[in-house]
Amino acid sequence: MEKFTTLTSRAIPLPIENIDTDQIIPARFLKAISKAGFGENLFRDWRYKDGKENADFVLNNTTYQGKILVAGDNFGCGSSREHAAWALTDYGFKVIVSSYFADIFKGNALNNGLLPVQVSPEVLKEMLSVIKANPQTNVIVNLEEQYIAVEGTGIKESFEIDAYKKMCLMNGYDDIDFLVSNKDKIEAFEASRTI
């Protein structure tokens, strides 16, 4: 995974509540076992209608761009499919902002280098309003200091993250990378044990 410390990016507003994993990546696209290529089917049923791009869907609107998706409340509910995180990261998102995340989605996101930032409903509403009014607005996500802010506004809020997952993201580790990074300590511990 890539290291994540701070991201400054434009954001894409998706003010829909209760977006479930089947809406993020429909079940009919789950046949592949590689993470690559899932991004092209992200929000497939919203992005396309009758085989053509749906001009009304925000991902098809070039006015909005960026590596941050600002979504409505209760993002990632539904099934536990890890493919939802794969699709979001393969599409290019690094951060998802919502006022609530389903626990399994949150874990899957963190395990795949995607940072779920949970903000208060009030801050989420303000962020969506500012981004819609000015699509050029940058959002700053500082993982080290654990805050999210909107440039040129007074919007700023801290967020919580598990200390282990924070360390992994900042070092670009998945769980195996973390173990490998501690190989010397593990070997030293094993050598110190007597049978």
N, C-alpha and C positions, 0 to 999 in steps of 0.2 A: 504494500500500500504506500501511497505518497504520504509524506509528513504533512501534518496540518498544525499550523500555529495561529496564523491570522489570515483572514480572507476579506478583501474589499471587492465587491462586485455589485453590478446591477442585479435586480431581482425580478422574478416572474410571479405575478399575483394569481392565485387560484383560490378564490374565496368560497370554496365549496366545503361543507361540513360532511363528516362521516365518509371520507374517501377510503374505500376498502381496498384490500390487496388485489381483488379481481378487477377493480376499475384501474388500478395502477398497471397491472399486467394481466390481461385476461388468460384464463386457464388454458385456452387452446394453444397458447404460445409457450407452454411449459415443457415441451418435449426435449429441448436441448439440455445438455449437462454442463456446457461451458458458459461462463458469465458473459462472453462476448456476444454482441448482436441483440441483446434484449432491449436496448434503448430505442431501436426503431419501432418497437411495438408498445412503448410506454404510452399509457392512456389511449390505446389504439381505438377503442370504441368512441371516444370523444374527439380524437384527432381526425378521424375519417368517417364520412357518411357516404354510403353507396359507392365505396371504393375511391372516393375523391376527398381531398383535404377539406376539412370543415373550417372555413374561413372565420367562423365565430369563436373557435377554440383558441385560447391564449397562446398555446405553444406554436400555433400556426400564424401568429401575429408578430411580425418582425419588429414591431415597436418595442416589444418586451424581450429582453435577453438577459443572460447572466447565469451564474452558477448557484444561485440561491432561489429556492422555491418557497414562497410564502403562501401557505395553504390554510384552509379553514380548520375548525376544531375537530378533534378526534381523527387524526390522520393515521392511516395504516391499520385500521380495524379489519376484522374479518379473519381470513385464514392465516396460517403461520408461514406462508410461502416466502422463502428468502429471495426468490426471484424478483420480488417487488423492489428490494434494495438494489439488486443487480441491475434492474431496468433503469432506476433513477441514476445510479452512478455511471452506467454505460451511456446514458443520454448526456451526461456532463454535470449533473448536480453534485455539489460538495456539501450543501447545507439544506435542510428542510426546516422551516419555521412553522410552528403551530402552537395552539394553546393547550393541546393534549395529544399524546401519541399512545397508540396501543403498545403494551409492554413488549410483546414478541417482535413487532416491527422495530421498535426502538433498539432492541438487542441486535437484530439482524442488520440494521443500518450501521450501528457502531462497529460490528464485526466486519463490515465491508467498506470502512473508511468514509461513511456518510454520517455527518453530524446532525442529529435531531436537536434543534434548539427550541425548548419549550418556554413560551412567554405568557404573560397574563392575557386574558381576553381583551383587556383595554388596549394594551400595547399592540396586540395583533391587529385590532381594528384600526388603530392609528397608522400602523405600517402599511396595511393594505390601501388605506385612503391616500397616503402620500405617494406610494408607488404607482397607483392608478392615475393620480393627478400629474405626476412627473416620472415617466418611465426611465429617465436618465439618472434618477436618484441612486446613489450607492448605499449599500448596506455593509457595515463592518462587523465581522464576527471575530472576536479575539478569544481563542480557546484558552490561552495561557492565563488570562485575567478573567475569563468566563463572563464576558458581556457581549451583547449585541447592541448596535447603535445605527441610527439612520443619519447619514451625513446631512449637514445643513438644517437639522432639526434638533429639538431637545429630547428626541426619543432615544432612550438608552435604558437597558435593563440587564441585570445579571441573570445567569442561568446555571442550573445544577448539572453536574455530570459525575458519574462514578470515577473515582480517582484512578483506578486501574485502566479504564477505557480512555480516560484523558491522556495518561502516560503513553498508552499504545498509539493513539492518534498522533500525538506530538512526535513520536519516534518512527511513525510509519510501520508499526508492528501489527501483525495479527497475533493470535494466541501462540502459534508455533514459533514465529519470529521472537516473541518474548521469551519463550523457553530457550531457544538457541542463544539469545543474548545473555542468558544466565548459565550457559554451559559450564564455565569455569567454576562457578559457585556450586553448581549441582555436583560436579565431579569432586570438588574438594569436600563437600558434605559426605558423599558416598565413601571417599577414601578415609574419612575420619571415623567412620562407623566400624565397630568391631563385631565380629560374628561370634 
